[in-house]
Amino acid sequence: MNNPVPEAGYDSGVNGDRSSGVRDPGSPAEHWPFDDVTLFRRLRILGDRFRVGSTSSHRYALAVLGVAILSLAMLPARDVLSVLNATLLFLVLAFCIGLALGSGPAVVGAVLAFLALNFIFIPPYYTFSVADPGHLLGLFVYLGIALTSSLLVARLRATTEEAVRQTTRTTLLYDLNRALVADVTLAEVLQSIVRSVVDVYGAAGSRIVVVDATEGDDRLEIRARWPAAMDATLDRQAQVMARWAIEHRSPAGISDDGRRIRLPHGTTRTTGRVLQRRKQDMLYVPITASDKAIGVLEIVGKPGGGRFTSDDERILTSFADQAALAMQRALLTEEATRADALEQASELKSALLAAVSHDLRTPLAGIKASASTLLDTSVEWSPDTRAELLTAIDEETDRLTLMVSNLLDLSRIEGGALKPDRDWQDMEELIQDVVRRVSPQAGARSIELDVPAELPLVFMDYVEIAQVLVNLVS
C-alpha cells in the first residue's frame, strides 16, 4: 500500500503574498487597534473579506471590476456631474483599492480610472482626445495623485498589518505563558496549550500527538486535545502527516479540497492523493526538544477561514515550542524525582538493614544458645528442660522465618512482583486470626480486643494486611 506523498508549494499567504498577514482571532473589527480611524479600519475589514481565498489574479480582477462599476454608476449622471466630481470619486476608488487590495491592483485601478475618466467623462466622449487643455492637465494631475495616494495607503496598510501581526504574536505568547504558569503536571500544561490554540489563537480544534517509544514501535499517542469532542484516535491521513512532520522537523498541512497534501516552501515537489475530503485546513507543527522531534501540534481550521500562512506557522511554532519546553521540564522533573526516590530508598534500605541485622541476631543468638546447651554432654538435662530448650529453638526459628519472609516480600514489592489480591473481607475475622497467630509469642502477656459490633466489610488483601498487623503486634 502506497502512502500519500506530500506536495510541495504550501502557500505562504492567502493570496500567495507574504504580506497578507494573519487574521486576528475573532472579527478583525474587534481587535484592530486604530479605533479612531473608522473609515480606514472598515475598508481594511472589507478588503480582508474580499481577499479570503483569493489569488493575486482575483485581486486585479476586483480592481478592474471596481473601476467598471463606478464608471457605469456615474454614466447616467454624466451631464449633472462635473469633471471635477468624477475625478474626486475615482480618487476615492483608488484610495479604497490601495487599502483593500494592495499596491499592484491599486496601480492597475488608477491607470484604468485615468483611461475611463478620459474616455467617458471628458469631451469629446468615447474617444481619448481632449478638447480642453485644462482637462488634459487635470487628467495627469489625477493620475499622479491617484498613484501616489494609493501606493502610500497600500504601504501604510502593509506596515499596519505587520504591527498588528507583531502585537497579535506577543499577545498570544503572553496569554499562553500566563495560562501555563498555574499548571504543574505535564498533562495540565499540554491541555492548556491546546486550549490556548483554540481560545486564544482562534483555531477550530487542536491536538498534541507525541511519539510513544515505550512499546518499541514508536507509535503515535494523543496526549491532549481540545475541544473534548475531538476524536481521540488518529486516522491514516493524520498519522501520515504527523510522521512526515516529525521525520523532516518541518510544518506540514492538508488543504480542505481533499485532493492534495501541501507542504512548506523549499520542499521537493512531489504529488500524492489523500484518502478523504477535509472540511477545514489542517496544519502539523513539529514539537522539537533537544534537537529531536518528539511529537506534533495539530491545528484544525485557520481563524477566519482560508489557508495557513507563514505567519500562522511562526505563531503556532511558538505554541509547539512551549509544549517542547513543558515536556523537557517534565522529563527533568521526573528524573530528579526518580533520583530523589532512589536516594531515599537507599537511605531507607540502610536503616532497614541496620534494624533487621539487630533483629536477626536475637533469634539466631537464642537458637545458638539453646542448641549449644542441648549438645553439652557434660550436663544431664531433664526432659522438661530439654523440651523447654527445643521449644525455644522452634519459636526463634519461626520468628527468624517470619523476618526473612518479610524481607523477601519487601524485595518483591520494590520489584513490582507482589500484586495485592484485594476482595471484600470481614475485619473482625482478620483480627481474630492475627491474635491466634501472635498468642504463642505473647507468653505471660495478655492481648485485649475491643472490636465494634457490625463492622463493615473492607476491600483489602487479606494475607498482606494480616501480615502487617502481625508485624505491628509482634
Secondary structure, DSSP 8 states (H G I E B T S, - for coil): ------BS---SSTTS-GGG----SS-HHHH-S-TT-HHHHHHHHHHHHHHTT--HHHHHHHHHHHHHHHHHHHGGGTTTS-HHHHHHHHHHHHHHHHHHH-HHHHHHHHHHHHHHIIIIISSSTTSS--SSHHHHHHHHHHHHHHHHHHHHHHHHHHHHHHHHHHHHHHHHHHHHHHHHHT--SHHHHHHHHHHHIIIII--SEEEEEEEE-TTSS-EEEEEEEESTTS-SS--HHHHHHHHHHHHHTS-EEE-TTSS-EE--TTS-------SS--SS-EEEEEEEETTEEEEEEEEES-TTSS---HHHHHHHHHHHHHHHHHHHHHHHHHHHHHHHHHHHHHHHHHHHHHHHHHHHHHHHHHHHHHHHHHH-TTS---HHHHHHHHHHHHHHHHHHHHHHHHHHHHHHHHHT-----EEEE-HHHHHHHHHHHHHHHHTT--------SS---EEEEHHHHHHHHHHHH-
